[in-house]
Amino acid sequence: MTQKLHLVMGGRVKDPTGLEFVDLNDMDIVGVFPDMATAKNAWKSAAQRTVDDAEMKYVIVHLHRLLDPETAEA
């Protein structure tokens, strides 16, 4: 199986419908994970801690697509 790295991060956003973070210095970097399933579990855990704060958003970044865009899956 090929390793497909994923980054989970979050922070306060200017608009809950967008992805513009208020303070990049205050980002919560949850970690880098070897596959989507592990990243999704970490994302879910982090997002659930801040479920009552609409301005906090956590995302999964597909690092494998950025590192090797020619072989990245859609």
N, C-alpha and C positions, 0 to 999 in steps of 0.2 A: 504494500500500500504506500502511495506517495504521500509525504507529509504536506498538508495544506494549512499553513499558518494563518491564524486569525487573532486580531487584537480586539480586546473589549475595553472600552473607555467611556467616560461620561462626565457630565458637568452641567452647570446651569446654562440654559439657553435663553436668548433674548425673546424668542417667540416659541411657544410649545409646539407649533406646527412646523418649525424649521430646524435647521441644524447649525445655526450660528451661535457659537458658544460665547458667553459673556467674558470669561477670563481664562485664557489658555494656560496661565500659570497655576490655576486652581483646578485643573482637570484631574479626575480620578482615573488613573491607569490601572485597571483591574488586572490585566496581564495578557500574555501571548499564549495561545493555545494551539495544540497540534491538529485539531480538526474542528469542524463546525458543531458537532454534538457537544463537545467539551466547552467550546466558546458559548454556545447557547445556554448551557447550564450556568455558567459564570455570569452571563448577561442577565439572565432571569433573576438570579440571586441578588445581584447589585440593583437591578431596577425595582425589585420588590421592597428593598430597604427604603426607597424614596417614593413609594407609590402615592403618597399623599401630597407630594410636592410637584405640581404640574410643570414647573420650570426646570426640573432635573430630568435629564435624558441620558440614557446609555445606548451605545451603538456597537455593532460588530463590524469591524473593518476586515475585508478579505485581503490580507497581506499577500497571499499567494498569487492573487491576480495582479497586484502591483509589482511584485518581484519578477514575475514571468508572464507578461501579458500575452505573449504569442501562444502559450499553451493553456491559458486560463479558460475554464468552462464558463458558459454564460450564466 
